[in-house]
């Protein structure tokens, strides 16, 4: 008992320490690795006006606009250097850590919350997405807050009361300056009022005892709606989030109606009326984006770059979620997987008497994965980054398994062991993981460029990272060159990654016919030029005089013989 009281008292400070550690790992070396293709695209979008940004999102992108809007105002305030552009994601990634603690604490107590927070703080995959100028850390944060609001509702018997009743009652309680018992409506317990106070001091004294617990259930409903919508506006694959919550919650409602639990249940089913209201509100708030979502989904259905998932792909993603994916010797690998398997088994033991919680976590984890796999039968979309938010229920499950060790010393040893495994994996990420190096082609072209040179890109997409790094040389040395995507141009044609075909060859020949020097920045050719038509055509017209490979592609300089 005393140990639990001590841990409860120390928990806020421990959460702060874990969050600061998580932020340190997410902010570490933010400006070291090169900004790769997708990151510079985010910056390019953020540097547009809001009106232009919303148009470009629909024309050439496959994502909703929330992250770009936030990044727009962020870079306006702090600039778009790699460090500051990525810092926004790092803040969202670190901000998810205390939210996960609150989820774990609400479901199983302080120890589960702390262990889950440690798993998230040192998670290599979560560190990775928190160091990218992309929307995946924001997606995880919004999903985490929505899940926390959902867990509060499912652990609160008042969630069966009509939604809005607490809000309607609150003004009366405020005027009475009393503290209402949320369950009974008792307004007899007034806050302490010193006799020698008058005026505004007396007014403050009368109201300081009015706590938010009088309306916390309605606030949880509002938070669940708002952050469910925010999750949907973070990534289009997040449509699987309301699917997962509806399957689990409606299943809980049905189960508890058919079989009333004996004793106090681990989760309380909300009223069906309240749940339907929440879903309608979520749909209405998201509905302005629905026509654009349908249009973007249609474009993805026609052609998309993600390869079809295989069993190896799925297993690798699961390993990445568990952060046991660092290169290890066979013997060490078996030990690591054995440890994870043992903790997952203990997690199953923990939830054997809390089946409602088990099915909630299992549904939030498995339904999005199965959903992406099913969609991938038609058009592959399966990606561990878009599923990053499923690590929230996974880490709760792992933390519950660790808590089954009972002995406080063993629990902290286990947390230390798994934290060390993840830190070794994170260390490998910091030391060895490479992103596309667009500073090299930009610097190489700037060094040897001459006035009037034409620079071609086999992918319109790659014009953006090239320009991101080339602009510093362009401004400093007043370099005057033309840039052109082939077979289509980004601005005029509004096509991000058109595929080069034989029908486009005459247009390319015409484009370079009057040029003495032509650069080709060749990258992502497996998707945009699978048959190598661009360099073949240029080889037939001109001679290669310079070549420079970089991580992500190669630069050629063609000149007339």
C-alpha positions in Angstrom: 0.0 0.0 0.0 2.8 2.4 1.0 4.7 1.6 -2.2 1.7 2.4 -4.3 1.2 5.7 -2.5 4.8 6.6 -3.0 4.6 5.7 -6.7 1.5 7.7 -7.2 3.2 10.7 -5.6 6.3 10.3 -7.7 4.4 9.5 -11.0 4.0 13.1 -12.2 7.7 13.7 -11.9 8.6 10.4 -13.5 6.3 11.2 -16.4 8.0 14.6 -16.8 11.4 12.9 -16.8 10.2 10.2 -19.4 8.7 12.9 -21.6 11.9 15.0 -21.5 13.9 11.9 -22.4 11.6 11.2 -25.3 11.8 14.8 -26.5 15.6 14.7 -26.2 15.7 11.5 -28.4 13.3 13.2 -30.9 15.2 16.4 -31.1 18.6 14.7 -31.3 20.4 15.4 -34.6 17.3 16.9 -36.2 19.4 18.9 -38.6 22.0 16.2 -39.4 20.2 14.0 -41.8 19.3 15.5 -45.2 15.7 16.5 -45.9 14.3 13.8 -48.2 11.7 14.0 -50.9 8.5 13.9 -48.8 9.9 16.3 -46.2 10.7 19.0 -48.7 7.3 18.5 -50.3 5.8 19.3 -46.9 7.9 22.5 -46.6 6.9 23.4 -50.2 3.2 23.0 -49.3 3.6 25.0 -46.1 5.2 27.9 -47.9 2.2 28.3 -50.2 -0.6 30.6 -49.2 -3.4 28.8 -47.4 -5.7 29.1 -50.4 -3.1 27.8 -52.9 -2.1 25.1 -50.4 -5.7 23.7 -50.2 -5.9 23.6 -54.0 -2.5 21.8 -54.4 -3.5 19.3 -51.7 -6.4 18.2 -53.8 -4.6 18.4 -57.1 -1.4 16.5 -56.5 -1.4 15.1 -52.9 -3.0 12.1 -51.2 -3.3 13.6 -47.7 -5.7 15.9 -45.8 -4.5 19.4 -45.0 -4.3 19.7 -41.2 -0.6 19.0 -40.9 0.3 21.4 -43.8 -1.8 24.1 -42.2 -0.1 23.7 -38.9 3.3 23.6 -40.6 2.4 26.7 -42.6 2.1 28.8 -39.5 5.0 27.1 -37.8 7.5 27.9 -40.6 6.1 31.4 -40.9 7.2 31.9 -37.3 10.4 29.9 -37.1 11.6 29.3 -40.6 11.9 26.2 -42.8 15.4 25.0 -42.0 15.7 21.2 -41.4 15.8 21.7 -37.6 12.8 23.9 -37.2 10.8 22.2 -39.9 11.2 18.9 -38.1 10.8 20.3 -34.6 7.0 20.5 -34.9 6.8 16.7 -35.4 9.3 16.2 -32.5 7.0 18.2 -30.2 3.9 16.2 -31.2 5.9 13.0 -30.8 7.0 14.0 -27.3 3.5 15.3 -26.4 2.1 11.9 -27.1 4.1 10.3 -24.2 2.1 11.8 -21.3 -1.1 11.0 -23.1 -0.1 7.4 -23.3 0.7 7.4 -19.6 -2.8 8.7 -18.9 -4.4 6.0 -21.0 -2.4 3.3 -19.2 -3.1 4.8 -15.8 -6.8 4.9 -16.5 -7.0 1.3 -17.7 -4.7 -0.4 -15.2 -2.9 2.0 -12.9 0.2 4.1 -12.6 2.7 1.3 -13.2 1.1 0.4 -16.6 1.0 4.1 -17.5 4.7 4.6 -16.7 5.8 1.4 -18.5 3.8 2.3 -21.6 5.3 5.8 -21.6 8.8 4.4 -21.5 8.1 2.1 -24.4 6.8 5.1 -26.4 9.7 7.4 -25.4 12.4 5.0 -26.7 10.4 3.5 -29.6 12.7 3.7 -32.6 9.8 3.9 -35.1 8.1 6.7 -33.2 11.4 8.5 -32.9 11.9 8.2 -36.7 8.4 9.6 -37.6 8.9 12.4 -35.0 12.1 13.4 -36.9 10.3 13.8 -40.2 8.6 16.9 -41.6 5.5 14.7 -42.2 2.1 14.2 -40.5 2.7 10.8 -38.8 3.6 12.2 -35.4 0.6 14.5 -35.5 -1.6 11.5 -36.5 -0.3 9.5 -33.5 -0.9 12.5 -31.1 -4.4 13.1 -32.3 -5.3 9.4 -32.2 -3.8 9.1 -28.7 -5.9 12.0 -27.3 -9.0 10.5 -28.9 -8.2 7.1 -27.4 -7.7 8.7 -24.0 -11.1 10.4 -24.2 -12.6 7.1 -25.3 -11.0 5.3 -22.4 -12.3 7.9 -19.9 -15.8 7.4 -21.3 -15.5 3.6 -21.1 -14.3 3.7 -17.5 -17.0 6.2 -16.4 -20.5 4.9 -15.7 -21.8 8.4 -16.3 -21.1 8.0 -20.0 -24.6 6.4 -20.1 -26.2 9.7 -19.1 -27.5 12.0 -21.9 -24.7 13.8 -23.6 -24.9 17.5 -22.7 -26.7 17.1 -19.4 -23.6 18.1 -17.4 -23.2 21.2 -19.5 -26.8 22.2 -19.0 -26.5 21.7 -15.2 -23.2 23.6 -14.9 -24.5 27.2 -15.0 -26.8 26.5 -12.1 -23.9 25.0 -10.1 -21.7 27.9 -11.0 -24.3 30.4 -9.8 -24.7 28.5 -6.6 -20.9 28.4 -6.3 -21.2 24.9 -5.0 -19.4 21.6 -5.8 -21.9 19.2 -7.4 -21.4 15.5 -7.0 -21.4 14.5 -10.7 -23.2 11.3 -9.9 -25.9 12.5 -7.5 -26.4 16.1 -8.4 -25.8 17.1 -4.7 -25.1 20.8 -4.5 -25.0 21.1 -0.7 -21.2 21.0 -0.3 -20.1 24.6 -0.8 -16.5 25.6 -0.9 -14.9 27.1 2.1 -15.6 30.9 2.4 -13.5 32.9 4.9 -15.6 35.3 6.9 -13.2 38.3 6.5 -13.3 38.3 2.7 -15.6 40.5 0.6 -15.8 41.8 -3.0 -13.9 40.0 -5.7 -11.9 38.0 -3.1 -15.1 36.5 -1.8 -16.3 35.8 -5.3 -13.1 33.9 -6.1 -13.3 32.0 -2.9 -16.9 30.9 -3.6 -16.0 29.6 -7.0 -12.5 28.0 -6.5 -14.1 24.8 -5.3 -16.1 24.4 -8.5 -14.1 21.6 -10.2 -14.2 20.4 -13.8 -15.3 17.0 -12.6 -18.8 18.3 -12.7 -18.7 18.3 -16.5 -15.8 15.9 -17.2 -17.9 13.3 -18.9 -19.3 15.8 -21.4 -15.8 17.2 -21.9 -14.6 13.7 -22.7 -17.3 13.3 -25.3 -16.3 16.6 -26.9 -12.6 15.7 -26.8 -13.4 12.3 -28.4 -15.3 14.0 -31.2 -12.8 16.8 -31.8 -9.7 14.6 -31.8 -11.4 11.9 -33.9 -12.0 14.6 -36.5 -8.4 15.8 -36.1 -7.2 12.2 -36.6 -9.2 12.0 -39.8 -7.7 15.3 -41.0 -4.2 14.1 -40.2 -4.1 11.2 -42.7 -6.6 9.6 -45.1 -5.9 6.1 -43.9 -7.2 7.3 -40.5 -10.7 6.4 -41.7 -9.8 3.1 -40.2 -9.8 4.8 -36.7 -13.6 5.4 -36.5 -14.0 1.9 -38.0 -11.9 0.4 -35.1 -13.6 2.4 -32.4 -17.1 1.6 -33.7 -16.5 -2.1 -34.0 -15.1 -2.3 -30.4 -17.6 0.1 -28.7 -20.7 -1.3 -30.5 -19.5 -4.8 -29.7 -19.2 -3.7 -26.0 -22.7 -2.2 -26.0 -24.2 -5.3 -27.6 -22.3 -7.7 -25.3 -23.3 -5.9 -22.1 -27.0 -5.7 -23.3 -27.1 -9.4 -24.0 -25.1 -10.5 -20.9 -25.1 -8.1 -18.0 -21.7 -8.5 -16.2 -21.7 -9.8 -12.7 -20.0 -7.2 -10.4 -18.2 -4.1 -11.6 -17.2 -4.4 -15.3 -13.7 -3.4 -16.5 -15.3 -1.1 -19.1 -18.8 0.6 -19.0 -20.7 0.6 -22.3 -21.8 4.1 -23.2 -25.4 4.7 -24.2 -26.1 3.9 -27.8 -27.8 7.3 -28.2 -24.6 9.1 -27.0 -22.5 7.0 -29.3 -24.6 7.7 -32.3 -24.6 11.4 -31.5 -20.8 11.4 -31.3 -20.5 9.5 -34.6 -22.9 11.9 -36.4 -21.0 14.9 -35.0 -17.7 13.4 -36.1 -19.0 12.8 -39.6 -20.5 16.3 -39.9 -17.3 18.0 -38.9 -15.3 15.8 -41.3 -17.8 16.0 -44.2 -16.4 19.2 -45.8 -13.3 17.1 -46.7 -15.3 14.0 -47.9 -15.6 15.0 -51.6 -11.8 15.7 -51.6 -11.1 12.4 -49.8 -13.1 10.6 -52.5 -11.2 12.4 -55.3 -7.8 11.6 -53.7 -8.8 8.0 -53.1 -9.8 7.7 -56.8 -6.3 9.0 -57.8 -4.6 6.5 -55.5 -6.8 3.7 -56.9 -5.6 4.5 -60.4 -1.9 4.5 -59.6 0.2 4.4 -56.4 3.8 3.8 -55.6 3.5 1.4 -52.6 4.3 -2.2 -53.6 1.9 -5.0 -52.7 2.5 -6.2 -49.1 3.9 -9.7 -48.5 4.1 -11.8 -45.3 7.6 -10.5 -44.9 6.4 -6.9 -45.2 3.8 -7.5 -42.5 6.2 -9.3 -40.2 8.8 -6.5 -40.6 6.2 -3.9 -39.7 5.2 -5.9 -36.6 8.9 -6.1 -35.7 9.2 -2.3 -36.2 6.3 -1.7 -33.9 8.0 -3.8 -31.2 11.3 -2.1 -32.0 13.1 -5.5 -32.2 14.1 -4.8 -35.8 17.7 -3.8 -35.3 20.3 -6.1 -37.0 21.2 -8.7 -34.4 23.0 -12.0 -34.4 20.8 -15.1 -34.5 21.3 -16.0 -30.9 20.7 -12.5 -29.6 17.7 -12.1 -31.9 16.1 -15.2 -30.4 16.6 -13.9 -26.9 15.0 -10.5 -27.8 12.0 -12.1 -29.4 11.7 -14.5 -26.5 11.5 -11.6 -24.1 8.9 -9.8 -26.2 6.9 -13.0 -26.5 7.0 -13.6 -22.8 5.8 -10.1 -22.0 3.0 -10.4 -24.6 2.0 -13.7 -23.0 1.9 -12.0 -19.6 -0.2 -9.3 -21.1 -2.7 -11.8 -22.2 -2.7 -13.3 -18.6 -3.3 -9.8 -17.2 -6.3 -9.2 -19.4 -7.9 -12.6 -18.9 -10.2 -11.1 -16.3 -10.6 -7.8 -18.2 -11.8 -9.1 -21.5 -13.5 -5.9 -22.4 -10.2 -4.0 -22.2 -8.5 -6.8 -24.1 -10.9 -6.6 -27.0 -10.7 -2.8 -27.0 -6.9 -2.8 -27.3 -7.0 -5.8 -29.7 -9.5 -4.0 -31.9 -7.6 -0.7 -32.0 -4.5 -2.6 -32.9 -5.7 -5.3 -35.4 -8.6 -3.6 -37.3 -6.5 -0.9 -38.9 -3.8 -3.4 -40.0 -6.4 -5.8 -41.4 -8.2 -2.8 -43.1 -5.1 -1.7 -44.9 -4.3 -5.3 -45.9 -7.8 -5.7 -47.3 -7.6 -2.5 -49.3 -4.2 -3.6 -50.6 -5.8 -6.5 -52.4 -7.1 -3.9 -54.8 -4.5 -1.1 -54.5 -1.5 -1.5 -52.1 -1.6 1.1 -49.3 -0.1 -1.0 -46.5 2.6 1.1 -44.7 3.9 1.0 -41.2 4.1 4.8 -41.0 0.4 5.2 -41.7 -0.2 2.6 -39.0 2.1 4.1 -36.4 -0.7 5.0 -34.1 -1.5 1.3 -33.4 1.6 1.3 -31.2 -0.6 3.0 -28.6 -2.7 -0.1 -27.7 0.4 -2.3 -28.3 2.5 -0.5 -25.7 -0.4 -0.6 -23.2 -0.5 -4.4 -23.7 3.2 -4.7 -23.2 3.1 -2.5 -20.1 0.3 -4.7 -18.7 2.5 -7.7 -19.2 5.4 -6.2 -17.3 3.0 -5.2 -14.5 2.2 -8.9 -14.0 5.7 -9.4 -12.6 4.3 -8.0 -9.3 7.6 -7.4 -7.6 8.5 -3.7 -8.0 12.2 -4.5 -8.4 11.6 -7.0 -11.3 9.2 -4.6 -13.0 11.9 -1.8 -13.1 14.5 -4.3 -14.2 12.2 -5.4 -17.1 11.5 -1.8 -18.1 15.2 -1.1 -18.1 15.9 -4.2 -20.2 13.3 -3.3 -22.9 14.3 0.3 -22.7 17.9 -0.6 -23.4 16.9 -2.9 -26.3 15.1 0.0 -27.9 17.9 2.5 -27.2 20.4 0.3 -28.9 18.0 0.1 -31.9 17.6 3.9 -31.8 21.4 4.3 -31.6 21.7 2.3 -34.9 19.1 4.6 -36.4 21.0 7.7 -35.5 24.3 6.3 -36.7 23.5 4.4 -39.8 20.1 5.3 -41.2 20.4 7.4 -44.4 17.8 9.6 -46.1 18.0 10.8 -49.6 20.8 13.3 -50.0 19.5 16.2 -52.0 22.1 18.6 -50.9 24.7 16.8 -53.0 23.0 17.2 -56.4 22.1 20.8 -55.7 25.6 21.6 -54.7 27.1 19.7 -57.6 24.9 21.5 -60.2 25.6 24.9 -58.5 29.4 24.3 -58.7 29.5 23.6 -62.5 26.4 25.3 -63.8 26.6 28.0 -66.5 24.1 30.7 -67.3 21.2 29.3 -69.3 21.7 25.7 -68.5 18.7 23.5 -68.6 18.1 21.1 -65.7 15.7 18.2 -66.3 14.0 16.0 -63.7 12.5 12.6 -64.6 10.1 13.1 -61.7 8.4 16.4 -61.0 8.5 15.5 -57.3 12.3 15.7 -57.2 12.3 19.3 -58.4 11.1 20.3 -54.9 14.0 18.8 -52.8 16.5 20.0 -55.4 15.1 23.6 -55.2 15.1 23.4 -51.4 18.8 23.0 -51.3 19.7 24.9 -54.5 18.1 28.1 -53.4 21.0 29.0 -51.1 23.4 28.8 -54.1 21.0 30.5 -56.4 20.7 33.5 -54.1 24.4 33.6 -53.1 25.9 33.3 -56.6 23.0 34.6 -58.7 22.8 31.4 -60.7 20.5 31.5 -63.7 19.3 28.1 -64.9 16.0 26.7 -66.1 14.4 23.7 -64.4 11.9 21.4 -66.2 10.2 18.1 -65.3 9.8 15.5 -68.0 7.5 14.4 -69.5 5.3 16.9 -67.6 6.0 20.0 -65.6 4.8 20.3 -62.0 3.3 23.8 -62.1 1.8 23.9 -65.5 0.5 20.3 -65.6 -0.2 19.7 -61.8 1.1 16.1 -62.1 3.5 15.0 -59.4 5.0 11.8 -60.8 4.0 11.2 -64.4 5.4 8.1 -66.1 7.6 8.5 -69.1 6.4 6.7 -72.2 7.6 6.3 -75.8 4.9 8.8 -76.9 6.8 11.5 -74.8 10.1 11.0 -76.6 9.5 13.5 -79.4 8.6 16.2 -76.9 11.8 15.6 -75.0 13.9 15.7 -78.1 12.3 19.0 -79.1 12.9 20.4 -75.6 16.7 19.8 -75.7 17.2 20.5 -79.4 18.3 24.1 -78.9 20.3 23.5 -75.8 24.1 23.2 -75.5 24.2 22.0 -71.9 21.5 19.9 -70.2 21.6 18.5 -66.7 19.6 15.4 -65.8 18.8 14.8 -62.1 17.7 11.2 -62.3 15.9 9.7 -59.3 12.8 7.5 -58.4 13.1 6.1 -61.9 11.5 2.8 -61.0 8.2 4.5 -60.7 8.5 7.4 -63.2 10.8 6.0 -65.9 10.9 2.2 -65.4 12.2 1.6 -69.0 15.0 4.3 -68.7 13.6 6.3 -71.7 14.8 9.7 -70.4 18.6 8.9 -70.3 18.3 6.8 -73.5 16.8 9.7 -75.4 19.4 12.2 -74.1 22.2 9.7 -74.9 21.0 9.7 -78.5 21.2 13.5 -78.8 24.1 14.6 -76.6 27.2 13.3 -74.8 27.6 12.8 -71.0 30.5 14.9 -69.7 30.0 14.8 -66.0 28.4 12.2 -63.6 27.8 12.4 -59.9 26.0 9.7 -57.9 24.2 10.6 -54.6 22.1 8.7 -52.1 18.8 8.6 -54.0 19.9 9.0 -57.6 22.5 10.3 -60.0 23.3 13.6 -61.8 24.3 13.7 -65.5 25.7 16.7 -67.5 25.0 16.4 -71.2 26.8 18.5 -73.8 26.8 18.8 -77.5 29.7 16.9 -79.1 
